[in-house]
């Protein structure tokens, strides 16, 4: 989050749209922000409102909104200073849905920060298994059948619909920004596509969007 604040040049009071996010991650940001959390209806839990009320987050102003991050009809273009997303784009569906997600992130914000896990990190972020994405498909299918028998259906669906992105693919989806790798212990942990907040940019009207 420190890199996010510095590279995007986030200012106090900035209007942030968090696509598919939750309040907890914003505990790590000390400057006050106006944060809109956009999630699918089934992804918004009652506990999110409880977290928002905690004193540790009282310096932020939150708004919860139901919507589809691949087609955000509620807001006009460049309605936000920053669009933020942490480990969501790999869950929205096939390549065409990922492209729609990227277009919305670029359309809605004057700047953006979109992160996704790297398949090259030794421990896969969702399953906890080493180099999961390099297993033969039949092995992953066998694991999925086992998980569906033993684990909640929502979790198995969550894993089965995950489609990891390469650094090159992120750069293709966000051609007007920069793409960087985040490293941990020498391994690429995740990729981030980001652009910097301009010093002064008018917000587009609904008609212009």
ZAMARGU-4260 file (C-alpha; in steps of 0.2 Angstrom, whole numbers, plus 5000, padded with zeros to 4 digits):
<rodrens>
0) 5000/5000/5000 | 5015/5012/5003 | 5020/5009/4985 | 5002/5012/4979 | 5002/5029/4988
5) 5019/5034/4981 | 5018/5028/4963 | 5000/5034/4960 | 5003/5050/4970 | 4987/5048/4980
10) 4982/5064/4990 | 4973/5066/5006 | 4954/5066/5002 | 4956/5058/4986 | 4940/5049/4979
15) 4945/5030/4977 | 4935/5017/4968 | 4940/4999/4975 | 4934/4986/4962 | 4930/4970/4972
20) 4938/4976/4988 | 4935/4975/5006 | 4938/4988/5020 | 4952/4979/5029 | 4966/4983/5017
25) 4963/5001/5019 | 4969/5000/5037 | 4986/5001/5030 | 4983/5018/5023 | 4985/5032/5035
30) 4980/5047/5024 | 4961/5050/5024 | 4952/5045/5008 | 4934/5044/5001 | 4933/5025/4996
35) 4919/5017/4986 | 4919/4998/4988 | 4910/4990/4972 | 4906/4972/4973 | 4894/4959/4966
40) 4878/4958/4978 | 4883/4941/4984 | 4900/4947/4989 | 4895/4961/5001 | 4893/4954/5018
45) 4885/4962/5033 | 4902/4961/5042 | 4909/4974/5030 | 4898/4987/5037 | 4904/4982/5055
50) 4922/4984/5049 | 4919/5001/5042 | 4913/5007/5059 | 4929/5001/5068 | 4939/5016/5075
55) 4955/5010/5066 | 4946/5015/5050 | 4937/5031/5056 | 4949/5042/5046 | 4941/5035/5029
60) 4924/5038/5022 | 4917/5022/5015 | 4902/5019/5003 | 4896/5001/4998 | 4890/4999/4981
65) 4883/4984/4972 | 4889/4982/4954 | 4898/4972/4941 | 4916/4978/4939 | 4916/4973/4921
70) 4902/4985/4917 | 4900/4999/4930 | 4885/5008/4924 | 4883/5018/4940 | 4897/5030/4937
75) 4903/5041/4922 | 4920/5041/4915 | 4934/5048/4926 | 4922/5050/4941 | 4936/5045/4953
80) 4954/5051/4957 | 4960/5033/4958 | 4953/5016/4953 | 4961/5002/4964 | 4960/4983/4963
85) 4969/4970/4973 | 4968/4952/4966 | 4952/4953/4957 | 4955/4953/4939 | 4960/4935/4939
90) 4943/4930/4945 | 4931/4940/4933 | 4931/4926/4920 | 4939/4923/4903 | 4951/4934/4893
95) 4936/4945/4886 | 4930/4948/4904 | 4947/4953/4910 | 4948/4965/4895 | 4931/4973/4900
100) 4937/4974/4918 | 4953/4983/4913 | 4943/4995/4901 | 4932/5000/4916 | 4947/5003/4927
105) 4955/5014/4915 | 4938/5023/4910 | 4933/5027/4928 | 4948/5034/4936 | 4961/5048/4932
110) 4973/5035/4938 | 4973/5017/4943 | 4982/5003/4952 | 4977/4985/4947 | 4986/4970/4955
115) 4986/4952/4952 | 4996/4937/4958 | 5010/4929/4948 | 5010/4911/4944 | 5029/4911/4946
120) 5028/4913/4964 | 5032/4896/4973 | 5017/4895/4983 | 5000/4898/4974 | 4991/4912/4983
125) 4973/4904/4983 | 4977/4885/4986 | 4993/4886/4996 | 5000/4873/4984 | 5018/4874/4976
130) 5017/4880/4958 | 4999/4875/4956 | 4997/4882/4939 | 5011/4871/4932 | 5002/4855/4936
135) 4995/4845/4921 | 4977/4849/4919 | 4972/4831/4924 | 4981/4834/4941 | 4972/4850/4944
140) 4955/4842/4938 | 4958/4828/4951 | 4962/4840/4965 | 4946/4850/4960 | 4935/4835/4961
145) 4942/4831/4978 | 4940/4849/4984 | 4922/4849/4979 | 4918/4834/4990 | 4927/4841/5005
150) 4926/4860/5004 | 4912/4873/5003 | 4906/4874/4985 | 4909/4893/4984 | 4928/4890/4987
155) 4929/4877/4974 | 4920/4888/4961 | 4932/4902/4966 | 4947/4892/4962 | 4940/4884/4946
160) 4936/4901/4938 | 4953/4908/4942 | 4963/4913/4927 | 4980/4920/4931 | 4988/4934/4920
165) 5006/4936/4915 | 5015/4952/4916 | 5014/4954/4897 | 4995/4952/4897 | 4994/4965/4911
170) 5004/4977/4900 | 4993/4973/4885 | 4977/4977/4895 | 4984/4993/4902 | 4994/5001/4888
175) 4993/5019/4895 | 5001/5014/4911 | 5016/5005/4918 | 5017/4987/4924 | 5029/4982/4938
180) 5033/4966/4947 | 5032/4965/4966 | 5045/4953/4973 | 5046/4943/4989 | 5062/4932/4993
185) 5068/4935/4975 | 5052/4928/4967 | 5039/4938/4957 | 5024/4938/4970 | 5012/4949/4959
190) 5011/4961/4945 | 5004/4978/4946 | 4998/4990/4932 | 4997/5008/4937 | 4996/5026/4931
195) 4999/5042/4941 | 4986/5054/4946 | 4987/5070/4935 | 4990/5086/4943 | 4973/5093/4936
200) 4961/5084/4926 | 4942/5088/4924 | 4929/5075/4928 | 4919/5069/4913 | 4901/5072/4913
205) 4889/5058/4910 | 4886/5063/4892 | 4904/5063/4888 | 4907/5046/4895
</rodrens>
